[in-house]
Structure formats: C-alpha cells, structure tokens
Amino acid sequence: MEKSNNKKNEEKRGKSLSDYWPLIALIIVSGLAALALSSHAGFTTTILMHNFMGFFLCIFALLKLFNPSGFANGFQMYDLLAKQTRTYAYIYPLIELGLGLAYLAFWQPELTYILTVIVMFFGSVGVILALANGLDINCPCMGSILKVPLSTVTLTEDIGMGLMALFMLYGSMH
C-alpha cells in the first residue's frame, strides 16, 4: 500500500502551487527587499532589477552553500558542464554569489549582465534536456534543503534571469 501512495505522490509532484511555495517565497522576499532598497536609491527599473537580481542570486547561492556536495550531486545530473567536471558544480554557487554581489554593488554592470546571460542561458540548455528526458529530481537550484521539483518553473527562472540581464545590457548600450 505504501508503494502505491508513493507512486501517486510522485505523479502529483510539481502539479500543485504548494510544491513551489519555497521558490515563490524567495521571489517575494527578493522583490520586497529590492523595492525597499530601491526606494532609497532613486527608483528606476534598472535599479529595481539590479537589486532584485542581487538579492535573488545571493539567496540562491546561500541555499547551495549550506550543503555543497548535496548541491553538486543534483547539479551534475543535468548541467552540461557539471556533468564534465564536478569542480564546476562546486564553483557554481560562488559564481552565483559573485553575480549577486556585483548586481548589488553595481560593479562593472555590462560585464555582470554578459556573464549572467551566459550562465543563465547555458544552464537553461541543461534544464531543457533534463525535462525532455523526464528527469524527476528536486531542483538543485534550491540547494538540498528546500524540496522543489525540477520543472518548467526552473527553466522559466533561468530564462527570466537571462532576459532581465539582456534587457539591462541593451539599456546600458542605448
């Protein structure tokens, strides 16, 4: 009986909004923190996006850094570069943290945008392939602490971050 209940739970996994509550909460907190900081920094779309991306990336990096080997185990299951070298799986949270801090500090904005586009769109390829192959794992993007399924939400997050960086890069050039 227990096996049939587990099977039913697996089939429902990722179908409910509650499955994504940790991600939703992190997006809300990042958004509110960005709004709070932006209200003192001169409220523009670029400043708001910088602050949001900074908080979001720092929080996600922190989740990964709580259990680096747990993150690396999951990340290696789908990320194209992490599959080739586990070192990248360990470095990735630091890349994410560096990008988050660069956004918050407005350090080398155009370089930060370009690196974000590369990291997010490259990561999206691995997610697309994993979803196409039916990989059913908890998304390592939340570290090994929060249990959110790898899904189109993960893909939307990666592509959304890449698109925001592209938008800011385009704005900085015009």
C-alpha positions in Angstrom: 0.0 0.0 0.0 2.8 2.4 0.8 4.4 1.9 -2.6 1.2 2.9 -4.4 0.8 6.0 -2.2 4.4 7.0 -3.1 3.7 6.4 -6.8 0.6 8.6 -6.6 2.6 11.3 -4.8 5.3 11.2 -7.4 2.7 11.6 -10.2 1.3 14.7 -8.5 4.7 16.1 -7.8 5.1 19.6 -9.4 1.4 19.9 -10.1 0.4 21.9 -7.1 1.3 25.6 -6.4 2.3 24.4 -2.8 5.1 22.4 -4.4 6.7 25.7 -5.4 6.0 27.7 -2.2 9.7 27.9 -1.2 10.5 29.4 -4.7 7.5 31.8 -4.5 8.6 32.9 -1.0 12.1 33.6 -2.2 10.9 35.6 -5.2 8.6 37.6 -3.0 11.3 38.3 -0.4 13.8 39.3 -3.1 11.2 41.6 -4.7 10.3 43.2 -1.4 14.0 43.7 -0.5 14.6 45.1 -3.9 11.7 47.6 -3.5 12.9 48.6 -0.1 16.5 49.2 -1.2 15.4 50.9 -4.5 13.2 53.4 -2.7 16.3 54.9 -1.2 18.5 54.6 -4.3 16.4 56.5 -6.8 13.6 54.3 -8.1 14.2 53.3 -11.7 13.5 50.0 -13.5 17.3 49.3 -13.8 17.9 49.9 -10.1 15.0 47.7 -9.1 16.2 44.9 -11.4 19.7 45.2 -10.1 18.5 44.9 -6.5 16.1 42.1 -7.3 18.8 40.1 -9.2 21.3 40.8 -6.4 19.1 39.6 -3.6 17.7 36.6 -5.6 21.2 35.4 -6.7 22.7 35.8 -3.2 19.8 33.9 -1.6 20.0 31.1 -4.1 23.8 30.9 -3.7 23.4 30.7 0.1 21.0 27.8 -0.2 23.5 25.9 -2.3 26.4 26.7 0.1 24.6 25.1 3.0 25.4 21.7 1.5 27.8 22.0 -1.4 28.2 18.3 -2.0 24.4 17.8 -2.0 24.0 20.6 -4.5 26.8 19.2 -6.7 25.2 15.7 -6.7 22.0 17.1 -8.1 23.5 19.7 -10.4 25.7 17.1 -12.0 22.5 15.2 -13.0 21.5 17.8 -15.6 24.0 20.7 -16.0 26.1 20.1 -19.1 29.4 21.5 -17.7 28.9 20.0 -14.2 28.5 16.6 -15.9 32.0 17.0 -17.3 33.7 18.3 -14.2 32.4 18.2 -10.6 34.6 21.2 -9.9 32.2 23.4 -11.8 29.3 22.1 -9.6 31.3 23.3 -6.5 32.2 26.7 -8.1 28.7 27.5 -9.4 27.3 28.8 -6.1 30.3 31.1 -5.9 29.7 32.3 -9.4 26.1 33.0 -8.5 27.1 34.8 -5.2 29.6 36.9 -7.2 27.0 37.9 -9.7 24.5 38.7 -6.9 27.1 40.9 -5.1 28.1 42.5 -8.4 24.4 43.5 -9.0 24.0 44.9 -5.5 27.2 46.9 -5.8 26.6 48.0 -9.4 30.1 46.7 -10.1 31.0 46.5 -13.8 27.4 46.4 -14.9 27.9 45.4 -18.5 30.3 42.6 -17.6 27.8 41.4 -15.0 25.0 41.4 -17.5 27.0 39.5 -20.1 28.2 36.9 -17.5 24.6 36.5 -16.2 23.3 35.9 -19.8 26.0 33.3 -20.4 25.5 31.4 -17.1 21.6 31.5 -17.2 21.1 30.6 -20.9 23.8 27.9 -20.7 22.1 26.5 -17.6 18.8 26.6 -19.4 20.1 24.1 -22.0 20.7 21.5 -19.4 17.3 22.0 -17.8 15.6 21.7 -21.2 17.4 18.4 -21.9 16.7 17.1 -18.4 12.9 17.9 -18.7 12.8 16.4 -22.2 14.3 13.2 -20.8 11.8 13.1 -17.9 14.4 13.6 -15.1 12.4 13.8 -11.9 14.6 15.3 -9.1 14.4 18.1 -6.6 15.8 21.2 -8.2 19.4 21.7 -7.0 18.8 25.5 -7.6 17.2 25.5 -4.1 20.1 23.7 -2.6 19.5 20.4 -0.9 17.4 22.0 1.9 14.2 23.0 0.1 12.4 20.4 -2.0 11.1 22.0 -5.2 10.9 19.7 -8.3 13.0 20.5 -11.4 10.4 21.7 -13.8 9.4 24.4 -16.3 9.4 26.7 -13.3 13.2 26.2 -13.1 13.5 26.8 -16.8 11.4 30.0 -16.5 13.6 31.2 -13.6 16.8 30.7 -15.6 15.4 32.3 -18.8 13.8 35.1 -16.9 17.1 36.0 -15.2 18.9 35.8 -18.5 16.3 38.0 -20.2 16.5 40.6 -17.4 20.2 40.7 -17.8 19.8 41.1 -21.6 17.3 43.9 -21.0 19.7 45.8 -18.7 22.6 45.2 -21.2 20.5 46.6 -24.0 19.5 49.6 -21.9 23.2 50.3 -21.0 24.1 50.4 -24.6 21.4 52.9 -25.6 
